[in-house]
Amino acid sequence: MDVTSTTKVEFRPQPFVLASSISRLASQCTSPLAFFRLFMTSGMVNTIVEATNKYGSSLFQENWTNTTAIEIHRLFAAVICMGRTPHPTIDSYWHHDLRVPFITKLFPRRDRFRRLYRAFYLNKDTKNSYDPLWHVRLLPSHFQVSFPAHYAPSRVLVVDEAMVPVPCKARTLLKQYMKKKPHKWGYKIWCLASDGYIQDLEVYTGRRAGNSLGTPAKVVEKLVTPYYGHNHLVVMNNFYSSLPLFRLLLSHSTYALGTIRSNRKEFPRDLVEETQHFSRGQSSHRQIGGLVAYSFYDRKPVDFLSSFHPPSQKSTLKRHNSSGEEMKMSVPVW
């Protein structure tokens, strides 16, 4: 039940006229390997070969044998296989009781794999003390170009963070802890996705690096800027949502929807206070220019913000009452 309504301002989201599609090269891929090479291009692999040979020579000196593009592809395949079939140690993949034929066929000599794995390198240039990711910067920079090149997104874009897992004892300043993620320790990566496909990404390097993406709003702004002016709908969680950000996106013909923290600046305090007295299933809203702030009481108050949905638009939510019976509640659409 919608308890409170305010001055009605007509919502007329502009139509989305673009169509999601894959690139011509992607449509010609007929195998997983072809898709892999679509993103890990021959130019990228050749750069890795040069950087690995340079680092391997300095590390092992006369005991180093130069690698090739074919061997680097074998290394990729072996590492992916190890991720799919976890073993207690790297050596155990060659142990007679735990041997994995696919890996031992790629690398009959375990020592060669270990040496190549140890020498694997991405950057053949000199160290950049101002960039914590200087040694791997080539990889995310490459993906920032190749990912959007092969898929045109649908109307809905999603901003969220992902974790690349690392051991909690790993010695790196870039390591982050997020208790609600399946992998709680790791490298945090901001992601922009559509239809389950990552369009863009940015590795979080911490405030100490003078990162211009120091606030959640800056993260969204950078990731979404290439898609301004096409009437996309950006969906996010309460870590990013704020009224100034939604106004900024709307000024660039980009709509937004997301849960929001009730203590955010400019979020209606009277709406928050009103919701505290609600019972389950009740909701209310306030309209602030082209934005609508909603508050819905489920098991606890849920606040969200939209520049896309009119206040009158409703949806049905299925829940179970205390006796276990299914009940349907009319809720603001989100």
N, C-alpha and C positions, 0 to 999 in steps of 0.2 A: 504494500500500500504506500503510495506517494503522499506523505503527510504535508509537505510544503512545496509550493511552486512560487516562482517569482515572475518578474516582468518577462514576457515572452518576446524573444527576438528570433526571427525566422532563420532557420538553418538550411542552407542550400549548397552542400558540398558539390564542387564542380566534378564533372565526369572524368574518369580515367580512360584515356583513349589509346594508350600504348598497350601492346600485347607482350606477355612474357614469352621468351623464345630462347633457344640455344643458338650458338653461332654455327656458321656453315661448316667449320672445321670440326666442331663437336658433333654435329649430325653425321659426319662421315666416319666417326670412330666406331669400330666394330668389336673391340676387345678392351678389357681392363687396362692392358698395357698401352693401348693407343690413347686412352684417357689420361693415363699417368704421364705419358710423354707430351700431352697437350699442355700440361702445367710445368712439368720438369723438362724443359726444352733442351735440345742438344747444346745450345749456347750456354745454358746454365750448367749443364753437366761438364762441358769443356772447361768452364771457369773453375769448377770444383776439382777437376783433374789437375789443373795447373797449381791451384792453391795447395792441394794435398801433396803433390810431388815436391813443392817448395818446402812445405813444413816437414814432410817425411825425411827429406834429405838433411835438414838441419837437426832433426831429432835422432835419426838412426845412422846418419852419415853413410859410410861405405856399405853398411848392411841394408840399405834401402834399395828396393827395386821399383822403378817408376810404374805407376798404375796407368790404366787406360779407361776410356769411357765405358767399355764393355764390363770391366771389372767393377767400376763404380755402380753400374746398374745391378751387378750381382750382389754387391754390398747392400744396396737398397732392398733387394728381394730377401736377402738373408735376415736383415734387421726386421722387416715386416713379418716374416715367418716367426721370428723369435717373439715378437709381440703377440702373435696369435697362439703360440705354443710355449708358454712360460716354463723355464727350467730354473733350478736353484742358482746355477752359475753359467757363465758363457762356456766354460770348458766342458760342461756336461752334455752339450749338443754333439760333441765328438766322442763321448764316453760309450763304451761298447754296450752298456745296458740302456742308455737313454738316447742313443744316436738318432738324429733326425736326418734321414737320407736326402731330403731336399737340400738341406744346408751343407752336408758333407759332399754332395755332388758339386755344389757351387764352389766350395772351398775345401778341397781334399786335405789341405794342410791347415791345421788349426792356427799355427803360428802366423801364417800369412794373413788370416782374417784378423787376428788380434793386432797385428802391426798396422794393417790398413785402417782398422777401426780406431786405433790410437792416433793415427796421423790424419784422419779425415778433417778437412778444413774447407772453409768457404771463402775466406777473404785473403786475397793475395797481395793486398796493399798494406801500407804501414798502419800502425795502431792509431786510432782516434781517441784521445783521452777524454773527449767531451761526449762521447756516445757509448753508453754501457753495452750496447749491442753491436759494437763495431765489427766484431769477429763473425757475426751471423746476419748483419744488417741486409746483406744481399738477398737472403731468402725471403723475409717478409716484404721487402721492397718489390721483389719479383712477383710475388703472389698478389700484391696490391694492384698490379697491372693485369696479370693474366686471369685472375678470378672474374672481374667484371667484364672482361673482353669476351667471355664465352657464354654469358647468360644475361639476358635482359630481364629484370625483375618484374613481378606482378605489382599490383597496387600496394599491398601490405609489406612494409619493411619492419624488421624486428631488430632492436638494439639490445644486446646482452653481453655478459662477460663469460669467457670460457677459461678453463684452467688446463695448462699442460703440466701433468704431474711430475714432481721431482721428490726425492726422499726428503723427509723433514729435517735430516741432518746435513743436507747438501749445503756446501759453503758458497753461497751466492747472495749478493745484496738484492737481487731482483726477485727473490722468492717471496711469495705472498701466502697468507693463510685466510681461507674462506670456509667457515665452519659448515655452511649449508650446501657446499658442493660435494659430489661423490669423492673427488680427489681434493682433499682439504689444503694440501701444500703444493705449490707449483708456480709457474709463470702465468700471470694474468694477461689475458688477451681480450681487448674490446672487439666485438664482432657486429657486423651488420649483415643480416641474413634475409632471404626471401624464399619462400617455398622450400625451406630446409637447406638452401644453398648459401654459402658464405659469399657475400658480394665484396666485402672489404674487411680489413682487420688492422689493428694497431696494438703493438706490444706495450704493456705498461712498464715503464722504466723507473717509476718513482719520482717523487717531488725533488729529490736531491739532484736529479739530472737536469733541472730547469725545464721540465716537460711542459710545453704549452697546453697540453691536455690536463691541466691540473684540477679541473672541476668536471663533474659529470656532464654539465651542459656543453662544455667545450668538446667532450668526447662525441656527443651526439651531433653537434654542429659540424665537426670535421668529417664524420662518417657519412652524413646525409647530404652535405653540400652538393656533391655531383648530381643529386637527384632533385634538386630544387626546381620548382616551376612546372612539375608534371602531375600535381595533385595526388602524390603518394600519401598513404596513411602510415605513420611511424608509430609502432607499438613498443612500449618500454615499461620497466618496473619502477617502483618508488625510489630507487637509488638515483635515477636520472630526472624524473618528472619534476617540473616546477612551472609556475605560471609565466615567468619571463621567457623560458625556453619555448613553451607552447606558442606564445605570441610571436617569437622570432620565427619559428617554423611557419606559422600561419601567414606571416608577412611575405614569405617566399612560396606561397601557394603549396604548402605542405601541411597536411593535417597530422594530428597526434592524439594518441590515446594511451593512458597508463594509470596504474595505481599511484597514489601520491601520499606522502607522509603528512599527517594532519598539522604538523608544526612548521610546514614550509611557509616562507614569506608570502603574504597576500592570500593564503588560503583562508576562506571565510571562517572566522572563529565561532560565529553564532551557529553555523552549520555543525561544527564539531561538538559544541555544547548541546545542541538539540538532539543529536544522535545518541548521546549518552543515556537518554531516557526512552529510547526506542525498545520495542520487543522484536523478536526475530521475524524477519520478513519485511519490516518497515524501511522506508527510504525517503530521502529528501534531496533537494538540489538547490543550487544558487547559480544564476547566470551572470557572468562577468564579461560583458562585451561579447566577443565571439567564442568564449570558453564557457563550459558548463562544469561546475564542481558537483560531484555526486557523493552521497554518503549512504551506505546500505548496511543494515545490521544483520549479520549472519550469526555466527557464534560470538563474534565481536564486531565492532565497527570496521567497515572496509571503505576507504576513501579513494576516489579516482577522479581523473580529469579528462575532458575530451574537447576537441575542437571540431569533431566530425559528426557526432551523434546529437540529434535534437533532444531536448529534455523529455519530450513526450514518448520517445522510442523506448519500448520495453522488450524484455526477453523473459523466458521461463527457466527457472532454476530448480532442479530436483534435489530434494534433501530428505532425510529421515527424521521423524520426531522421536521423542524419548521412548515410545513403545515400539519403535522399529518400523513403523508404517511409513510408506513413501508419501511425501507431500510436495506439491508444486508451489513455488513462490514467484510472483511477478516482481522482477527486479529491473533496474536501469540496465540498458544494454552496455556491455563492455567488450 
